[in-house]
């Protein structure tokens, strides 16, 4: 299973769900050692996608406070991404998760 720890503290730039492939992708910009790195996290063959938000104020950006993956007993992985606090959560159940670097910004 991949580690998503590198994404903690990043800024969620975009969320894209492709209904034909059932893939969801998240682009997250992370500042590492003074360099901005853009990551893409892809959930493959999504069976469930959920966004919950109980934070009433508008945001100027979306901080990825925590990201984790949990294997379920039926071979499904559950991605959980907290934005700011436990009051805002993205959950995605899928067959596989891929994480790769899109670009190093400012390199």
N, C-alpha and C positions, 0 to 999 in steps of 0.2 A: 504494500500500500504506500502511496506517495505521502510525503510530508508537506503539509500546507503551512507550517510555521512561518515560512518566509513572507507570507502574505499579511501577517498580523501587523496592524498599524498602517497599512496601505490605504489608498483612496480608491474606492470603487468607481471606475470610469464609465462602465457600461454593462448592461445585462442583455443578452440576446437569446431568444428561444426560437429554434427552427422547428416548426410543427411537422415538416415533412420527414426529417431525420430523427426527431425527438431528442435533439441535442440542445443543451443550454450552455452558453459560454459567458464567462465573467472576465472583464479586463480590469486589472488592479494595478495601480501605479504605486511602487514602493521606493522609498528613499533608503539606499544602502551605501554607506561609506561616502556620502556626499553625491552619489550618482542616482538618478531616477531610472528605475528599471520597470518596464511594462510587462506584466505577466498575463497569460491567458489560462484560465482554469476552465476546462470543458467537462461537462457531465454528459456521458454517452448513454443513449437509450433511456431517457428519463421516463419514469412511470408516475412521478408525483413532483409538483413544483408548487411551493407555497411561500408567500411573502406576508409577514405579519408586522404591523407597525402601530404602536400605541403612543408614539411620541408626537404630540400635536404641532410642535413648532416646525417651520420650514428649515432646511439645512442649506449651508453654502457648499458643503461637500459631504460625502458619505464615507466615514471612517470604518474600515474593516477592523473591528476590535478583536475578533476571535474567529478562527476557522478550524473546523474539525471534520474528520470523516469517521464514520462508525460502520463496521460491517454488520449486516443483519443476517439472521440464520438462513434466509432463502437465497443467498448469493447476491443480494442487493446491497449497495453502499448508500449510506445516507450522509449527505454533505449538510453541515450546519454552519451558517455564516451569521455572526452577530454584527450589527451595525450600531455603533455607539453604546448600546446597553441591551440587556435582556428584553427590553421593550420593543426591539426591532430585530427581526430574525428572518433569514431566508433559509428554507430547507428544500433539499432536492434529493429524491431517491432515484438511483440510476444503476446501470450495469457496471460502469467503469468511470474512472476519473483520470484526466490527463492534465498536467501542468507543464507549461513551457514558457520560455522567455520570448516575447514578441520583439522587443528592442531595448537597447540601453539608450535612454534619452540623456543628452548632455555629455556623451562620451567622446 
